């Protein structure tokens, strides 16, 4: 049985997030949704988070990055817990918060001790906010990450990167970006390498900050790498980490750690819609009256609640397995395939319950309807997750699916 017990640190972190969510995150999410732009990196809220140690906690400092058998890891479970709670208050703001972001898991899983110390220690800063970013997706390679075309060539003891990346969260403000590239596209997975590219590196540029239908509070960036030189020591994990197909396997291992978190974020959005709609129903309907439409409302509210509970358990199991070092490919993909799908259904059902009041653009659930769709796409679409699950269940190699 997997462990659902919250540590004292988890409980303290949840209390902090709930305070921040109610006072700052939801109001900021609504404000910047209406503005249609990301929260600027110099916003006072981000500086406040640095001062109270938020970014240090979410960076997994201390026992979460120690790799010893004597220390139990909680980082995946903590990420799921905080992912759901922050997204309950506002998922766009949640992604915008200071911290390593999606760069954290690959750095913790694959990084050398020196790399972890150098790039995770910046989040100890109690004066200024810091961000990390993760760049895998390309204009021609989304869920099928084996198709990436960004090239890396080793010259005179340095690596030179050339290519384009898309939908990279917080890249415009990141202190470093973990960029995935290939030594040769013909090698497919075996050619993958990951690099830590620091802010200000010559040849790295932000081409565009995308306009999105929802989740406006954080920046989604397109990147260009033109003759971008990085030192040899910035190859994530060092040369030995890429023997055989280890580069691709490491990428997949980091996805298996982060996909439950993305799934939990979808559950957080569904929970927000559920609570908002439940209050709306209590204020506007008397469900004890024998009216057929009210029976349907009761059924839909109960269905949304079931979706939330089942989805949360899938996320927790996958995260628990990641922390225990148990292979969780199927469980991570199950969570990612199921939770965004039922979150979309949940928000849609909530809109149905609220009828015309629900689709007005000053109604919070209408915003959630626009926000939730992205969760089905990022970190591998639902269709890709179902392929992964089927491939594992039938023990098929990837080229047979």
C-alpha positions in Angstrom: 0.0 0.0 0.0 1.3 3.4 -0.8 1.7 6.0 1.9 -0.7 9.0 2.1 0.7 10.4 5.3 1.7 14.1 5.2 4.9 15.0 7.0 5.1 18.0 9.3 6.9 19.9 6.5 4.1 19.0 4.1 1.5 20.4 6.4 3.4 23.6 7.0 4.0 24.0 3.2 0.2 23.5 2.6 -0.7 26.1 5.2 1.7 28.6 3.5 0.2 27.8 0.0 -3.3 28.2 1.2 -2.5 31.6 2.8 -0.7 32.7 -0.4 -3.4 31.3 -2.6 -6.3 33.2 -1.1 -4.5 36.4 -0.5 -2.4 36.7 -3.6 -2.6 33.9 -6.2 -6.3 33.8 -7.1 -6.5 37.7 -7.3 -3.4 37.8 -9.4 -4.6 35.1 -11.7 -7.9 36.9 -12.3 -6.1 40.2 -12.8 -3.5 38.9 -15.4 -6.1 36.8 -17.1 -8.0 40.0 -17.9 -4.8 41.8 -18.9 -3.8 38.9 -21.1 -0.2 39.0 -20.1 2.3 37.3 -17.7 3.0 38.6 -14.3 6.3 40.6 -14.6 9.4 39.0 -12.9 10.0 42.1 -10.8 6.5 41.9 -9.2 6.6 42.4 -5.4 4.8 39.1 -4.9 7.8 37.2 -6.2 10.2 39.1 -4.1 8.0 38.4 -1.1 8.1 34.6 -1.8 11.9 34.7 -1.9 12.0 36.5 1.5 9.8 33.9 3.2 11.8 31.0 1.8 9.2 29.6 -0.6 11.6 29.0 -3.5 14.1 27.3 -1.3 11.4 24.8 -0.1 10.0 24.0 -3.6 13.6 23.5 -4.9 13.8 20.4 -2.7 16.8 21.6 -0.8 18.2 19.2 1.8 17.0 15.6 2.0 15.1 15.7 -1.3 18.3 16.0 -3.4 20.4 13.7 -1.2 20.9 10.3 -2.9 21.4 8.0 0.0 19.6 4.9 1.1 19.2 6.3 4.6 17.1 9.2 3.5 13.5 8.7 2.3 12.7 10.9 -0.6 9.4 12.9 -0.5 10.0 15.2 -3.5 7.6 13.6 -6.0 4.8 13.4 -3.4 5.5 17.0 -2.3 5.4 18.2 -5.9 2.0 16.5 -6.4 0.7 17.9 -3.1 1.8 21.5 -3.9 0.9 21.2 -7.6 -2.7 20.4 -6.8 -3.0 23.1 -4.1 -1.3 25.9 -6.0 -3.4 25.1 -9.1 -6.6 25.1 -7.0 -5.9 28.8 -6.4 -4.6 29.5 -9.9 -2.6 27.3 -12.2 -1.2 30.2 -14.3 0.2 31.9 -11.2 1.4 28.5 -9.9 3.6 28.0 -12.9 4.9 31.6 -12.7 6.2 31.2 -9.1 10.0 31.3 -8.4 11.7 27.9 -8.3 13.4 25.4 -10.5 10.1 24.4 -12.2 10.3 21.5 -14.6 14.1 21.8 -14.6 14.1 20.5 -11.0 13.5 16.8 -11.6 16.0 16.2 -14.4 18.6 18.2 -12.4 17.9 16.1 -9.3 17.8 12.8 -11.2 20.6 13.2 -13.7 22.8 16.1 -12.4 26.2 15.7 -10.9 26.7 16.7 -7.3 28.5 19.8 -8.5 25.7 20.7 -10.9 23.0 20.3 -8.1 25.0 22.4 -5.7 25.6 25.2 -8.2 22.1 25.4 -9.7 19.9 24.5 -6.9 21.7 26.5 -4.3 20.6 29.8 -6.0 17.2 29.2 -4.6 18.5 29.7 -1.1 18.5 33.4 -1.9 16.2 35.3 0.5 16.4 38.6 -1.3 15.6 37.9 -5.0 13.4 35.4 -6.8 15.0 32.9 -9.2 13.7 30.6 -11.9 14.7 27.5 -13.8 13.2 26.4 -17.1 13.0 23.3 -19.2 13.2 23.2 -23.0 12.3 20.0 -24.8 9.3 20.9 -27.1 10.1 22.1 -30.6 7.9 23.4 -33.5 8.2 19.9 -35.1 8.5 17.8 -31.9 5.9 17.8 -29.1 4.8 14.7 -27.4 7.1 12.6 -29.6 10.3 13.9 -28.0 12.4 11.4 -30.0 12.0 13.7 -33.0 13.8 16.7 -31.6 16.1 18.4 -34.1 18.1 20.9 -32.0 21.7 19.9 -32.7 24.6 19.7 -30.3 28.2 19.4 -31.6 31.3 19.2 -29.5 34.1 21.6 -30.5 37.4 22.3 -28.7 36.1 21.2 -25.3 32.8 23.1 -25.6 29.3 22.2 -26.9 27.7 24.3 -29.6 23.8 24.2 -29.8 21.7 25.2 -32.8 17.9 24.9 -33.0 14.5 26.2 -31.9 12.4 25.4 -28.8 8.8 26.2 -28.1 6.4 26.6 -25.2 9.2 26.9 -22.6 7.7 28.2 -19.3 9.4 31.1 -17.6 12.4 31.0 -20.0 12.4 34.8 -20.3 13.3 35.2 -16.6 15.1 31.9 -15.9 18.6 31.9 -14.4 19.2 28.6 -16.3 17.4 26.5 -18.9 17.8 22.7 -19.3 17.9 22.3 -23.1 17.6 18.9 -24.8 19.4 18.4 -28.1 20.7 15.6 -30.3 24.1 14.8 -31.6 22.5 13.3 -34.6 18.7 13.1 -35.5 19.4 9.8 -37.2 20.3 8.3 -33.9 16.8 9.2 -32.5 16.7 8.4 -28.8 20.3 7.4 -28.5 21.5 10.8 -29.6 19.8 12.8 -26.9 21.8 15.1 -24.6 20.7 17.7 -22.0 22.6 20.9 -21.3 22.4 23.6 -18.6 22.3 26.9 -20.5 22.7 29.9 -18.3 20.9 33.2 -18.7 22.9 35.6 -20.9 24.7 32.9 -22.8 25.7 34.2 -26.3 23.5 32.7 -29.0 20.5 32.1 -26.7 17.5 34.4 -27.4 13.8 34.7 -26.5 12.0 35.0 -29.8 8.5 35.3 -28.6 6.2 35.1 -25.6 3.1 33.3 -26.8 -0.5 34.5 -26.4 -2.7 31.7 -24.9 -6.4 31.1 -24.5 -5.8 30.7 -20.8 -3.1 30.6 -18.1 -2.0 34.1 -19.0 -0.2 34.7 -15.7 3.0 32.8 -16.8 5.1 33.2 -19.9 5.3 30.5 -22.6 8.4 31.3 -24.7 9.8 30.4 -28.0 13.6 30.1 -27.9 16.4 30.3 -30.5 19.8 28.8 -30.1 22.3 30.0 -32.7 25.9 28.9 -32.3 25.2 28.8 -28.6 28.3 27.7 -26.8 28.1 26.0 -23.4 31.1 24.6 -21.4 31.7 20.9 -21.2 30.8 20.8 -17.5 27.3 21.9 -18.4 26.4 18.6 -20.0 23.8 17.5 -17.6 25.1 14.4 -15.7 28.4 14.2 -17.6 29.3 12.0 -20.6 28.7 8.7 -18.7 25.0 9.5 -18.4 24.5 9.1 -22.1 26.1 5.7 -22.8 23.7 3.7 -25.0 20.2 5.3 -24.8 20.7 6.7 -21.3 20.0 10.3 -22.5 16.5 9.5 -23.6 15.9 7.2 -20.7 16.9 10.0 -18.3 14.4 12.3 -20.1 11.7 9.7 -19.7 12.5 9.2 -16.1 12.2 12.9 -15.4 8.8 12.9 -17.2 7.7 10.0 -15.1 8.4 12.1 -12.0 6.7 15.3 -13.3 3.6 13.8 -15.1 1.9 13.0 -11.8 2.4 16.7 -10.8 0.8 18.0 -14.1 -2.0 15.5 -13.5 -2.5 16.8 -9.9 -2.6 20.4 -11.3 -5.6 19.3 -13.4 -7.2 18.0 -10.2 -6.6 21.3 -8.5 -8.5 23.1 -11.3 -11.3 20.6 -11.1 -11.5 21.1 -7.3 -11.7 24.9 -7.8 -14.6 24.6 -10.2 -16.3 22.1 -7.9 -16.1 24.4 -4.8 -17.1 27.5 -6.8 -20.1 25.6 -8.3 -21.1 24.0 -5.0 -21.4 27.5 -3.4 -23.3 28.8 -6.4 -25.8 25.9 -6.1 -26.3 26.4 -2.4 -27.0 30.1 -3.0 -29.3 29.7 -5.9 -31.1 26.4 -5.7 -33.1 24.5 -3.2 -32.2 20.9 -4.2 -34.6 19.3 -1.7 -37.4 20.3 -4.0 -38.7 17.4 -6.2 -37.7 19.0 -9.5 -36.2 16.7 -12.2 -33.5 19.3 -13.1 -32.4 19.4 -9.5 -31.8 15.7 -9.5 -29.5 16.1 -12.5 -27.6 18.8 -10.7 -27.1 16.6 -7.6 -25.9 13.7 -9.9 -23.4 16.0 -11.7 -22.0 17.4 -8.5 -21.5 13.9 -7.1 -19.8 12.8 -10.3 -17.3 15.7 -10.2 -16.5 14.8 -6.6 -15.8 11.2 -7.6 -13.5 12.3 -10.5 -11.5 14.5 -8.1 -11.0 11.7 -5.5 -10.1 9.0 -8.0 -7.7 11.3 -9.9 -5.9 12.4 -6.7 -5.3 8.8 -5.7 -3.7 8.0 -9.2 -1.4 11.0 -8.8 -0.4 10.0 -5.3 0.4 6.4 -6.2 2.6 7.4 -9.2 4.4 9.9 -7.0 4.9 7.5 -4.2 6.5 5.0 -6.6 8.8 7.7 -8.0 10.0 8.5 -4.4 10.6 4.8 -3.7 12.5 4.3 -6.9 9.9 1.9 -8.3 9.3 2.0 -12.0 6.1 4.0 -12.5 5.8 4.4 -16.3 2.3 3.0 -16.4 1.1 4.7 -13.2 2.5 8.1 -14.3 0.9 7.8 -17.7 -2.4 6.7 -16.2 -2.5 9.7 -14.0 -1.6 12.0 -16.9 -4.1 10.4 -19.2 -7.0 10.3 -16.7 -6.8 13.5 -14.6 -6.8 16.2 -17.4 -9.6 14.4 -19.2 -11.8 14.2 -16.1 -10.8 17.8 -15.1 -12.1 19.0 -18.4 -15.3 17.0 -17.9 -15.7 18.4 -14.4 -15.3 22.0 -15.4 -17.7 21.5 -18.3 -20.3 19.9 -16.0 -19.9 22.8 -13.6 -20.7 25.2 -16.5 -23.7 23.1 -17.4 -25.0 23.4 -13.8 -24.5 27.2 -13.7 -26.1 27.6 -17.2 -25.9 31.1 -18.6 -24.2 32.4 -15.4 -21.3 30.0 -16.0 -20.2 31.2 -19.4 -20.1 34.9 -18.6 -16.5 36.1 -18.8 -16.6 37.6 -15.3 -17.4 34.2 -13.8 -14.4 32.3 -12.4 -15.5 28.9 -13.8 -15.4 30.3 -17.4 -11.7 31.2 -16.8 -11.1 27.6 -15.5 -12.7 26.2 -18.6 -10.0 28.0 -20.7 -7.2 27.2 -18.3 -7.8 23.4 -18.0 -7.3 22.4 -21.6 -3.5 23.0 -21.5 -3.1 20.2 -18.9 -4.2 17.6 -21.5 -1.4 18.8 -23.8 1.7 19.6 -21.8 4.1 16.8 -20.7 2.7 14.4 -23.3 -0.9 14.5 -24.6 -3.6 12.1 -23.4 -3.3 10.2 -26.7 0.4 9.7 -26.1 -0.1 8.5 -22.6 -2.6 5.8 -23.7 0.0 4.6 -26.3 2.6 4.4 -23.5 0.3 2.4 -21.3 -0.7 0.0 -24.0 2.9 -0.5 -25.1 3.9 -1.5 -21.6 0.9 -3.7 -21.0 1.5 -5.7 -24.2 5.3 -5.5 -23.9 5.7 -3.9 -27.3 8.8 -2.0 -28.4 8.2 1.7 -29.2 8.5 1.2 -32.9 5.6 -1.2 -32.9 3.1 1.3 -31.6 
